[in-house]
């Protein structure tokens, strides 16, 4: 039926609670053919019990409501990342579309456009970032189907996502290069942090969350309970990435480093006196007792490398990031033959398959010598017999 300048259709839909059949009018179609096509599709869904009433909510409006509804459930840092990705990549492209008008082809085109020029200044966006956008949209649209019942099915599930790139950690330092860095930076007051990061493989935020109550020097272990980060200038603490705590064993040298760190902190507290700002029992603090800012450590790391290279230009250290200390820890353990599941537990990976995927190149290198190891073991036994 034509109503004014647009076309409408009506179908009967059975109420799942009362079983009563009621008419549903849906309008706003530009042509009669569009209205008929939508009517036929609605009839099929109504017979299957999948019919969803027409709703004018846009993608932008729904995502705003969705992110607020999940603010309590999502970790603060993850929530901030979700908001950034939605505001930066989703809303400018498909935000004005009606949620119910989004098709798989719409999402596929969004991914294609982002890959072509969705980055800063129109540069291509990495497949990893696009994959993250896909993960967020998949969660949101699944809730639109299962929780809010605004859609009968999710177009994101049928969209053609970009081919996922498995990014292996780049070239990291050798153990000798790590020792060189730690030896050179030993006089810096934050040197114990770099030592602990290298010797435990813990993440930056996890070590900045660490309290002395989590450290057992006699048992030679510490407990990673959470992670700290800064969002919009405020320090935020939450759970670990996996959501579980873990126990990490420590070597004798690291125990000595931590004992010295505790003594230095006590000396700082005595020196500052009433002006001491510490109160959280944190292992790593400033000279005034405040928790160290994550960016301080990330910025200091390359500065120390640069200073070393200027001092010893004949034996420079390759460029590295703070996070690479974690990769060095994992790589060293795997090449030494430590089982993957042990390394995964130490790193805090939720599943050993994550370790296998991230460090596949290291495991392949270790496998290359497996044949020689086996042959040597058999030959040695044969000689003994």
N, C-alpha and C positions, 0 to 999 in steps of 0.2 A: 504494500500500500504506500502511495506517495503522500507524505505529510509535509506541506510547504515545498521546500526545494530539495528535500532529501527523501530517501526511501526507508521504510521500516518493514519488519516481519514479526510474526507472532508464532510461538510454538507453545505446546503444553508440556510442563515439566512436573514430575511427581516429587512431592516433598518427601525426603527420606525419613522424616520423623513421624509425620501424620499419614503418609501414603496418599494424600489428596493430590489430585492433578490440578495445577493452576496455570493460567496463561502467562506468558512472559513476552512483553513487547520490547523489541530492540530496534533502535533507529540510528540515523546519522549516516546512512550509506549514500554515496554519490550517485549510483545508478541502480536500476532494477536488477541487473545481473549480479552486482555485488551483494545486494540484499538476499537474492535467491541462493547464491553460493554460500553465504554465511548461514542462512536458514538451514540448508541441507546438512552442513557440517554440524550445526547445533542439534539437529534432530538425531543424528547418529550418536552424538555424545549424550543426549538426553536418554536414549534407549540403553546406553551402557551405564548410565548413572554417573557420567562424568561431566555433566553440564555445569558450567560456572556462569553466574549472572554477570552481565556486562558491567564493567567498572571503568571509570574515566581516569583513575589514578595513573600518573606518569611514572616513568622509570626513576626520575629524579626524586619525586615525592615518596615513592615506595622505598627506595634505598635509604632516604633520610629517616623514615620511620623504622626501617629494619635495623639500621646501625644503632639507633637509640634503644630499641628493644633488646639488643644483644650487648649493650655496653657493660652490663653487670657480669655477663658470662665470659667475655673475651678479655684476655690480658691487656693491660693499658697500652703497652708498646704495640701489640698486634692491632688493637683498636685504632691507634694513631696511624698505623700503616694502612689499614683498611680505608680509613677516611681519606688519606692522601691519594690512594689509588683510585678511589671512586671519584673524588673531586677533580683529579688531574686527568684521568683517562676515560672515564665512563660518562659522566654528566655532560661534558662538552660535546660528546659525539652522539649519544642516544638518549640523553636525559629528558628531552622534551617529548619523546614518543610515549604513547600510551603503553602501559605494561602489557596489556593484552594484545597489542598490535605487534609486539616483538616476535620475530620468527627466527628460526635457526640461521637463515641467510643473513639476517640483521646482525647477529652476533659474529658470524663468520666474517662479514665485511668489516666489523669493528676491529677484529684481530688483524685482518689484512691491512687496514689503514694504519693501525698502530705500528705494525712491523715496517711499513713503508716510510712513515714520517711522524710517529707519535712522540718522539723524544724531544729534548730541548732544542729549540731553534729548528724544528722540522727534521731532526736527525732520526734515523731508524731506531726503533725501540728493540731491545734485546728480546729473544724468545723467552728468556727466563722471566722478564717483567710481564710480558703478555701472558705467560702461563700463570703468573700470580693473579692477574686480572681475571683470568678464566676461573681460578679457584674461588675467588670472592663471589663472582657472579653465579657460579654453580651453587654455592651455599645459599645466596639470597633467593635465587629463583626456585630452589628446592623448597624453601620455606613459603614462597608464594603459592606453591602447589599444595604442600602437605599441612602447613600451619594456618596460613591465611585464606587458603582456598580461593585465591583470585585467578589461578590458572589450572587448567586440566592436566597440563604436562609442561615440562620445562624445555624451552627452545635451546638452552645452553647445552643440554645433554646431546643434542643432535648437531650442534655446531661443529665445524671443522676447525679444530684448534691447531696452532702452529706446532711443527715438529719440535719435540722437546730436545734441547741440547744437554747432554750430560757433561757438565763442566768439571774437569778434574783440577785439583789445586795446582797452581803454577809451580814453576821451579822454586824450591825453597832451599834454605841454607843446608850445608852439610853440618855434621856434628862439630867439626873443627871450627866452622864459621860461627856457629852458635856459641861455642866456648870463647871464641875471640870477642864477640859482642858482649857477653856477660862479664868477661874479664875487664874490658875497657870501661864499661858503664858501672862498675862496682862502687864507685865513690858517690854516685847519685843517690839521693834519699829514697827514690822510687825503684831502685834496683831490685829490692826483694820482690816487688810485684812481677817484674820481668822474669826473675828466676822461678817463681812459683808458677807462672803461666807456662814456661817452657817445661818444667819438671812434672806438671800435673795434666797439662792439656786442657785445663778449664777455660771457659769463655771469660771474656773481659768482665761482663756484668756479673757473672757468678762469683768472681774473686772480689769484686767491689761490694758484694752483698755479704761476704764472709765475716763472721764474728769470731772473737777469741773463744767464745763458748762452743763454737763448731770445730775447734782445733784440739786434738788430744795429742800432746807432744810425747807423752809416755807410751801411748799405743801406736804412735807414728802413723796417724791418719787424720783426715779432716772430713767433714760432712758438707757437701754442697746442697744447700736447702732452697736457694732462690736466686734471683737475679735482680740487679739494679740498673736503672737507666734514667735518662733525663728526657722529659717530654714537655715542650713549651716552657722550658726554664725551671721545671719542678722535678725533684728527684722522686722517682716512682719505683717501688719494689714489688716484685711478684714472684711467681713460682719459676722453676727452671723451664727450659724450652720443652722438655718432655713432661713436665708437671710432676715429676717424682724427684725425691732427694736421692743422693748417691754417696757412697763412701769411697774416698780415694786414698790409697796408701802412699806413704811418704818415705823417702830415703833418708839416711842419717845426715847427709849434707844439707838437705832442705830443712830438717828439724833444727839444725844449727842456725840456718838463715832466719827461721821464724823466731827462735829464742832471741836472737840479736834484734830483730824487728820489734819484739815486745819490749826489750830494754830501751831501745831508741824512743819508742812511743812514751814510755814511762818518763824518760828524761825530758821529752818535749812537754809533757803535762806538768812536770815539776817546774820547768823553766817559765811556762806561760802563766801558771798559777790560776787565779780566779777567772782569768780570761779564756781558759780552756773551753772549747766549744764541743768537745766530744761527749757523747752520751749514749751512743749506740753500740759501744763495744766493738767497733769495726777494726779489722786487722790493718787496713790501709787508710790512713788519714793524712791530712795536711799538717803542717807544723802547728796549726791552731786547733787541731782535733776534729776538723770537719771531714766528712767522707770525700774522697778524691773524686773529681768529676771525670767521667769516662773519656771525654774529649782530650783531657790533659794527657792521658797516657797514649792515646792514639796519635796525638800530635808530637809528643816527646820522642816516640820510638824512631821515626825517620830523622829527627833532628840529631839524635845520638849517632845514628848511622852516618849521617853527613859529616859530623864532627870527626868521627873515626877516619873516614875516607880522606878528609883534609889533612889529618895528622899522619896517616900512613897511606899515601897515594899509590905506593907500589904494590900494596896488597889490599885493594878495596873490597868492601862487602857489597854484594849485590843488593838491589832494592828489595825491600820486604815490608810487609804490613805487620802490625801487632798480631793480627789473627793468624799469621803464618807460624807463630810459635806453637799454636795448637796443631797445625799440620806437621810441623817438624816432630813433635811429640808422637803423633800417630804413625807417621812414616817410619820413624826410628824403631818403634815397637814392632810394627808389622815386618820390617826387614830383618829384625832379630828373631823372628819366628814366634812371637807372642800370638796366641790364637785370636781370631777375629772377634769372637764373642767377648773375650776379656778386654780387648781394646775398645769395643763398642760400649761396654759397661763403664769403662774408665772415662770415656769422652762424654757419656751421657746421651748416647744415641738410643732412641726408643726401641730400635730393632737392629740387629747386626747387618741386615740387608742394606741399611743406610750406609754403614761403614764400607761394605763391599762395593756399593755404587760409587761413593765419593773417592775411595782409594783403590779403585780397580787397577789403575796403572801400577801401583806399588805391589799389589798382590800378583799381578802378571809378572813383574820383575822377579819376585820371589819364586814363582812357579817355574821360571826358566831354569833354575838350578835344581829343581825337584828331582829330575831324572838322575843327576849326578849324585845327589844325596842318597837316593835309594840304592843306586848301584854300589856306592861306597859302603853302605851299611851291609849289603848282602855279601860283598867281597870280603869285608872284614870278618864276617861270621864264617865264611868258607875257609879263610886262612886259619881261624881259631880252631875249626873242626879238624 
